[in-house]
Amino acid sequence: HGNTRVSSEGRGDFQPDGSWRLVLTGLDVERLRVDRELAAVLPGRLRRVISEINPTGPIHLGGTFVLAQGGRPGEPLRTEWDLAVGVQQASVDFGLRLENLNGEVRLVGVCDGDHFYSRGELDLDSAMFKDVQFTRVSGPVWIDDERILLGTWVDRPAVSNTPPPTTEKPRPPRPIVAQLFGGALACDGWVALGATPRYSFSADLVRADLARCAQEAGVKSQDVRGTVHARAQLHGSGRSLNLLGGHGKIELSDADLYELPVMIALLKMLRTNRPDRSAFSNSDIDFRIEGSHIYFDRIKFTGNAMSLVGAGEMNLQSDIRMTFHAMVGRGERDLPLLHDLLGGASQQIMLIHVGGTLQNPETSREPFPGLARALQQLQADPDAQRRLPKKR
């Protein structure tokens, strides 16, 4: 198979009834590529899974592989494996495409005429999704001919009722964990395989570095500091982002928010002097994802003397469109009525519109937006002008 190198020890047992069993131990396969030629000789159910996740890149296999068949005519071939699968610059695509996979996955499983299932343990040095790098990725995975399960989904009752492919003792449910932007990521999810795969994932990120996040987003600022906590729920179907959806929340704390380009632009529009380090240190952002767009339903930059509240949207090219208004004080929610009154009043005084990109925002002011809209409506309705009371 090309430049693939295979070495192994093994033994074969052949019985008078025609049944046989071949056990390969110490199996070592180097530079194996999963292509159509290889997929064509795999058992049907395993071939289907391989074709749907479409792995690419050379892999290394090491461990034990078993082939067996009963003596009755037409009895299906049975395969069993306990393999360490090493990958380098590999990729898989199950609706969301993961690239530059480097590390190892241990897989223990069974395939026969009726069933295919394999339990695995991830131990990846790195993985990439949409140019975002995850490192030290580890945790449980389950693959069968209908689904891929990740994290705590692996040990849920619907899966644990399936006969285990190994005699190992069951472990308590664990999420997939990884390092992202200097913080700790924990996630769970599932993929329903098929011509149009469906998927759902949940993720929590704690104590990420705001400077790393800004750097990955292409924001140039040497003095950005702070801590990021985020959580998100994602779902979708197909192999593009058109049907991707989800929602989540981002919280920034102990942060130098005034060093961010968007904040610098906002403060210039407010004609505010550069604040001290405690002036803007926290932020809450509620967001939704629809396809390639991110909608910010609520953005709040909290300061001691002033807070900025807004909403907007951004696409994957970092083009932004946002609108903010300023509030006196921290705008705390412990007095909801006062908070709503002050918030409504501040929106009527001035709005700040932010466009351009996340790296190079452009701002404009809209003073007394309520009055401006009323005048526009009046100009567009000549009958309304005639109904105005005349001066005496």
C-alpha positions as CSV (number, residue, x, y, z in Angstrom):
1,H,0.0,0.0,0.0
2,G,2.4,2.7,-1.2
3,N,5.3,3.2,1.2
4,T,3.4,1.8,4.1
5,R,5.6,-0.5,6.3
6,V,4.0,-3.3,8.3
7,S,5.6,-5.6,10.9
8,S,4.0,-8.0,13.4
9,E,4.1,-11.2,15.3
10,G,1.1,-13.4,15.5
11,R,-0.6,-16.8,15.7
12,G,-3.4,-18.5,13.8
13,D,-5.9,-21.1,15.0
14,F,-7.8,-23.1,12.4
15,Q,-10.5,-25.5,13.6
16,P,-11.9,-28.6,11.9
17,D,-15.4,-27.0,11.5
18,G,-13.8,-24.3,9.3
19,S,-13.7,-21.5,11.9
20,W,-10.4,-19.6,12.3
21,R,-8.9,-16.8,14.3
22,L,-5.7,-14.8,13.5
23,V,-4.2,-12.7,16.3
24,L,-1.6,-10.1,15.3
25,T,0.4,-8.9,18.3
26,G,3.1,-6.3,18.4
27,L,1.6,-4.9,15.2
28,D,3.4,-1.8,13.9
29,V,2.2,0.0,10.8
30,E,4.0,3.1,9.6
31,R,2.9,5.8,7.1
32,L,-0.6,4.3,6.5
33,R,-2.9,6.5,4.5
34,V,-6.6,6.0,4.6
35,D,-7.6,6.3,1.0
36,R,-10.3,4.7,-1.3
37,E,-8.1,1.6,-2.0
38,L,-7.8,0.9,1.7
39,A,-11.4,1.7,2.5
40,A,-12.6,-0.7,-0.2
41,V,-11.3,-3.7,1.7
42,L,-12.6,-2.7,5.1
43,P,-15.8,-4.4,6.6
44,G,-18.9,-2.6,5.4
45,R,-19.9,-0.8,8.7
46,L,-16.3,0.3,9.4
47,R,-16.0,1.4,5.7
48,R,-19.1,3.6,6.1
49,V,-17.7,5.4,9.2
50,I,-14.3,6.0,7.6
51,S,-16.0,7.4,4.5
52,E,-18.1,9.8,6.5
53,I,-15.4,11.2,8.8
54,N,-13.0,11.3,5.9
55,P,-9.6,11.1,7.7
56,T,-6.6,12.4,5.9
57,G,-2.8,12.4,6.6
58,P,-0.4,9.5,7.4
59,I,-1.2,7.5,10.6
60,H,0.8,5.1,12.7
61,L,-0.8,2.0,14.2
62,G,0.6,-0.1,17.1
63,G,-1.0,-2.8,19.2
64,T,-3.1,-5.9,18.7
65,F,-5.5,-6.7,15.8
66,V,-7.6,-9.8,15.5
67,L,-9.4,-11.4,12.5
68,A,-11.9,-14.2,13.1
69,Q,-14.7,-16.1,11.3
70,G,-17.0,-18.9,12.2
71,G,-17.4,-22.1,10.3
72,R,-21.0,-21.6,9.1
73,P,-21.4,-20.5,5.4
74,G,-21.9,-16.8,5.1
75,E,-20.9,-16.0,8.6
76,P,-19.5,-12.4,8.7
77,L,-15.8,-11.6,9.4
78,R,-15.2,-10.3,12.9
79,T,-12.4,-7.9,13.7
80,E,-11.2,-6.7,17.1
81,W,-8.6,-4.2,17.9
82,D,-6.7,-2.5,20.7
83,L,-4.6,0.1,18.9
84,A,-2.7,3.3,19.6
85,V,-3.3,5.5,16.5
86,G,-0.6,8.1,16.0
87,V,-1.5,11.1,13.8
88,Q,0.6,13.9,12.4
89,Q,-0.9,16.9,10.5
90,A,-4.0,14.8,10.0
91,S,-7.6,16.0,9.6
92,V,-11.2,14.7,10.0
93,D,-14.5,16.2,8.9
94,F,-17.8,15.2,10.5
95,G,-19.6,18.4,9.8
96,L,-17.0,20.5,11.7
97,R,-13.6,20.1,10.2
98,L,-10.7,19.6,12.6
99,E,-7.2,20.0,11.1
100,N,-3.5,19.7,12.0
101,L,-4.2,16.9,14.5
102,N,-1.0,15.8,16.2
103,G,-0.8,13.2,18.9
104,E,-2.3,9.8,19.7
105,V,-5.7,8.2,20.1
106,R,-6.1,4.8,21.7
107,L,-9.0,2.8,20.2
108,V,-10.4,-0.5,21.5
109,G,-13.3,-1.9,19.4
110,V,-15.2,-4.6,17.6
111,C,-16.7,-4.9,14.1
112,D,-18.8,-7.7,12.8
113,G,-21.8,-8.1,10.5
114,D,-24.2,-6.4,12.9
115,H,-22.2,-4.0,15.0
116,F,-19.3,-1.7,14.9
117,Y,-18.2,0.2,18.0
118,S,-15.0,1.5,19.4
119,R,-14.2,3.3,22.6
120,G,-11.2,5.7,22.5
121,E,-9.1,7.9,24.6
122,L,-7.7,11.2,23.1
123,D,-4.2,12.3,23.8
124,L,-3.5,15.0,21.2
125,D,-0.8,17.5,21.5
126,S,-2.7,20.0,19.3
127,A,-5.7,20.4,17.0
128,M,-7.0,23.3,14.9
129,F,-10.5,24.5,14.1
130,K,-11.0,27.6,11.9
131,D,-7.4,28.7,12.7
132,V,-7.9,28.4,16.4
133,Q,-5.4,26.1,18.1
134,F,-6.3,23.7,20.9
135,T,-3.5,22.0,22.8
136,R,-3.2,19.1,25.3
137,V,-6.6,17.6,24.2
138,S,-7.6,14.6,26.2
139,G,-10.7,12.6,27.2
140,P,-13.1,9.8,26.1
141,V,-14.6,9.3,22.7
142,W,-17.0,6.7,21.3
143,I,-17.5,5.8,17.7
144,D,-20.0,3.5,16.1
145,D,-21.7,3.2,12.7
146,E,-24.3,5.8,13.6
147,R,-22.6,8.4,15.9
148,I,-19.6,9.9,17.5
149,L,-19.8,10.8,21.2
150,L,-17.4,13.0,23.1
151,G,-16.8,13.6,26.8
152,T,-19.5,12.7,29.3
153,W,-21.8,11.5,26.5
154,V,-19.6,8.4,26.3
155,D,-20.6,7.1,29.7
156,R,-24.3,7.9,29.6
157,P,-26.8,4.9,30.0
158,A,-27.7,4.6,26.3
159,V,-24.0,3.9,25.6
160,S,-23.1,2.0,28.7
161,N,-25.7,-0.6,27.8
162,T,-23.7,-1.5,24.7
163,P,-21.3,-4.5,25.4
164,P,-17.9,-3.0,26.2
165,P,-15.1,-3.8,23.7
166,T,-12.6,-4.1,26.6
167,T,-12.4,-5.6,30.0
168,E,-11.2,-2.3,31.5
169,K,-13.2,-1.1,34.5
170,P,-15.7,1.7,33.6
171,R,-14.6,5.2,34.5
172,P,-16.7,8.1,35.9
173,P,-18.0,10.5,33.2
174,R,-15.4,12.9,32.1
175,P,-15.5,15.8,29.6
176,I,-13.0,16.4,26.8
177,V,-10.4,18.9,28.2
178,A,-7.9,21.1,26.4
179,Q,-5.9,24.2,26.7
180,L,-7.2,27.3,24.8
181,F,-5.9,30.9,24.9
182,G,-4.0,30.0,28.1
183,G,-7.2,28.8,29.8
184,A,-8.8,25.4,30.5
185,L,-11.5,24.2,28.1
186,A,-14.0,21.4,29.0
187,C,-16.5,20.2,26.3
188,D,-19.0,17.5,25.5
189,G,-20.9,16.7,22.3
190,W,-22.2,14.3,19.8
191,V,-22.3,13.8,16.1
192,A,-25.0,11.8,14.2
193,L,-23.4,10.4,11.1
194,G,-25.0,10.3,7.8
195,A,-25.1,12.0,4.4
196,T,-26.0,15.2,6.2
197,P,-24.3,14.9,9.7
198,R,-25.9,16.6,12.7
199,Y,-23.9,17.7,15.7
200,S,-24.3,19.4,19.1
201,F,-21.5,20.6,21.4
202,S,-21.3,22.5,24.7
203,A,-18.1,24.1,26.0
204,D,-16.9,26.0,29.0
205,L,-13.6,28.1,29.0
206,V,-12.2,29.3,32.3
207,R,-9.3,31.7,33.1
208,A,-8.2,32.3,29.5
209,D,-5.8,35.1,28.8
210,L,-7.4,38.2,27.3
211,A,-4.0,39.1,25.6
212,R,-3.9,35.7,23.9
213,C,-7.5,36.1,22.7
214,A,-6.8,39.5,21.3
215,Q,-3.7,38.3,19.6
216,E,-5.5,35.4,17.9
217,A,-8.2,37.9,16.8
218,G,-5.5,40.0,15.2
219,V,-6.0,42.9,17.6
220,K,-2.7,44.7,18.0
221,S,-2.2,45.9,21.5
222,Q,0.8,45.2,23.8
223,D,-0.9,46.2,27.0
224,V,-4.1,44.2,27.0
225,R,-4.5,42.2,30.1
226,G,-7.3,40.3,31.8
227,T,-9.1,37.0,32.4
228,V,-11.8,35.5,30.1
229,H,-14.5,33.1,31.1
230,A,-16.9,31.8,28.4
231,R,-19.5,29.2,27.8
232,A,-21.3,28.2,24.5
233,Q,-23.8,25.8,23.1
234,L,-23.4,24.9,19.4
235,H,-25.5,22.9,17.1
236,G,-25.8,22.4,13.3
237,S,-26.0,20.0,10.4
238,G,-24.2,19.6,7.1
239,R,-20.6,20.3,6.2
240,S,-20.7,24.0,6.0
241,L,-21.4,26.8,8.4
242,N,-24.7,27.8,6.9
243,L,-26.8,25.8,9.4
244,L,-24.5,26.4,12.4
245,G,-26.3,27.9,15.4
246,G,-25.8,28.5,19.1
247,H,-25.6,30.9,21.9
248,G,-23.3,31.7,24.8
249,K,-21.8,34.2,27.2
250,I,-18.4,35.8,27.6
251,E,-17.2,37.5,30.9
252,L,-14.1,39.6,31.2
253,S,-12.7,40.4,34.6
254,D,-9.7,42.2,36.0
255,A,-9.1,43.5,32.5
256,D,-7.5,46.6,31.0
257,L,-10.5,47.0,28.6
258,Y,-9.5,50.6,27.6
259,E,-6.5,49.0,25.7
260,L,-8.9,47.3,23.2
261,P,-9.3,49.2,19.9
262,V,-13.1,49.2,20.2
263,M,-12.9,50.8,23.7
264,I,-10.3,53.3,22.6
265,A,-12.6,54.4,19.8
266,L,-15.6,54.6,22.1
267,L,-13.7,56.8,24.7
268,K,-12.5,59.1,21.9
269,M,-16.1,59.7,20.9
270,L,-17.1,60.4,24.5
271,R,-14.1,62.8,24.7
272,T,-13.0,61.0,27.9
273,N,-9.4,61.2,29.2
274,R,-7.5,57.9,29.5
275,P,-8.8,56.2,32.6
276,D,-6.9,54.6,35.4
277,R,-6.5,50.8,35.5
278,S,-9.6,50.3,37.6
279,A,-11.9,52.4,35.4
280,F,-13.1,49.7,33.0
281,S,-12.2,46.2,34.3
282,N,-15.2,44.0,33.6
283,S,-17.5,43.1,30.7
284,D,-20.4,40.8,30.0
285,I,-21.3,39.8,26.5
286,D,-24.4,37.6,25.5
287,F,-24.1,36.3,21.9
288,R,-25.9,34.1,19.3
289,I,-24.4,32.3,16.3
290,E,-26.3,32.0,13.1
291,G,-24.2,30.6,10.2
292,S,-21.1,32.8,9.7
293,H,-22.5,35.6,11.8
294,I,-22.2,36.3,15.5
295,Y,-24.9,38.5,17.0
296,F,-24.2,40.3,20.3
297,D,-27.5,40.7,22.0
298,R,-26.0,42.6,24.9
299,I,-22.5,44.1,25.4
300,K,-21.7,45.8,28.7
301,F,-18.4,47.4,29.6
302,T,-18.5,48.2,33.3
303,G,-16.6,51.1,34.8
304,N,-16.6,52.9,38.2
305,A,-17.7,56.3,36.9
306,M,-19.3,55.2,33.6
307,S,-20.6,52.1,31.9
308,L,-21.1,51.4,28.2
309,V,-24.0,49.2,27.0
310,G,-24.7,48.1,23.5
311,A,-25.5,45.4,21.0
312,G,-24.3,44.5,17.5
313,E,-23.0,41.8,15.2
314,M,-19.7,40.5,13.6
315,N,-18.9,38.1,10.8
316,L,-16.0,35.6,10.5
317,Q,-13.9,38.3,8.7
318,S,-14.1,40.4,11.9
319,D,-16.3,43.1,10.3
320,I,-18.4,44.7,13.0
321,R,-21.5,46.7,13.4
322,M,-22.4,47.8,16.9
323,T,-24.3,50.5,18.8
324,F,-23.5,51.8,22.3
325,H,-24.8,54.2,24.8
326,A,-23.2,55.5,28.0
327,M,-24.6,55.2,31.5
328,V,-23.5,57.0,34.7
329,G,-21.9,54.7,37.3
330,R,-21.7,50.9,37.1
331,G,-25.3,50.4,35.9
332,E,-25.9,47.6,38.5
333,R,-29.0,45.6,38.3
334,D,-29.8,45.6,42.0
335,L,-32.3,48.5,41.3
336,P,-34.0,47.3,38.2
337,L,-36.4,50.3,37.8
338,L,-33.7,52.9,38.3
339,H,-31.5,51.0,35.9
340,D,-34.1,50.9,33.2
341,L,-35.0,54.6,33.6
342,L,-31.4,55.7,33.4
343,G,-30.6,53.3,30.5
344,G,-33.6,54.6,28.5
345,A,-32.7,58.2,29.2
346,S,-29.1,57.7,28.1
347,Q,-30.1,56.1,24.9
348,Q,-32.2,59.2,24.0
349,I,-29.2,61.6,24.6
350,M,-26.6,60.0,22.3
351,L,-25.8,56.7,20.6
352,I,-22.3,55.7,19.4
353,H,-22.2,53.6,16.2
354,V,-19.1,51.4,15.6
355,G,-18.3,49.9,12.2
356,G,-15.2,48.8,10.4
357,T,-13.3,45.8,11.8
358,L,-12.5,44.5,15.2
359,Q,-8.9,45.5,14.6
360,N,-9.6,48.9,13.1
361,P,-13.0,50.2,14.3
362,E,-14.7,53.3,12.9
363,T,-17.1,55.3,15.1
364,S,-19.8,58.0,14.6
365,R,-22.1,59.8,17.0
366,E,-25.9,60.2,16.8
367,P,-27.1,62.9,19.3
368,F,-30.7,62.8,20.4
369,P,-31.6,59.8,18.2
370,G,-35.3,59.8,19.4
371,L,-35.7,63.4,18.3
372,A,-34.0,62.7,15.0
373,R,-36.2,59.8,14.2
374,A,-39.3,61.8,15.0
375,L,-38.2,64.6,12.7
376,Q,-37.6,62.1,9.9
377,Q,-41.0,60.6,10.3
378,L,-42.5,64.1,10.3
379,Q,-40.7,65.1,7.1
380,A,-41.9,61.8,5.4
381,D,-45.5,62.5,6.3
382,P,-46.8,65.9,4.9
383,D,-50.2,65.4,6.4
384,A,-48.6,65.2,9.9
385,Q,-47.1,68.6,9.3
386,R,-50.5,70.1,8.5
387,R,-51.9,68.7,11.7
388,L,-49.3,70.6,13.8
389,P,-50.8,73.5,15.8
390,K,-50.2,76.8,14.1
391,K,-48.5,79.7,16.0
392,R,-50.7,82.6,17.0
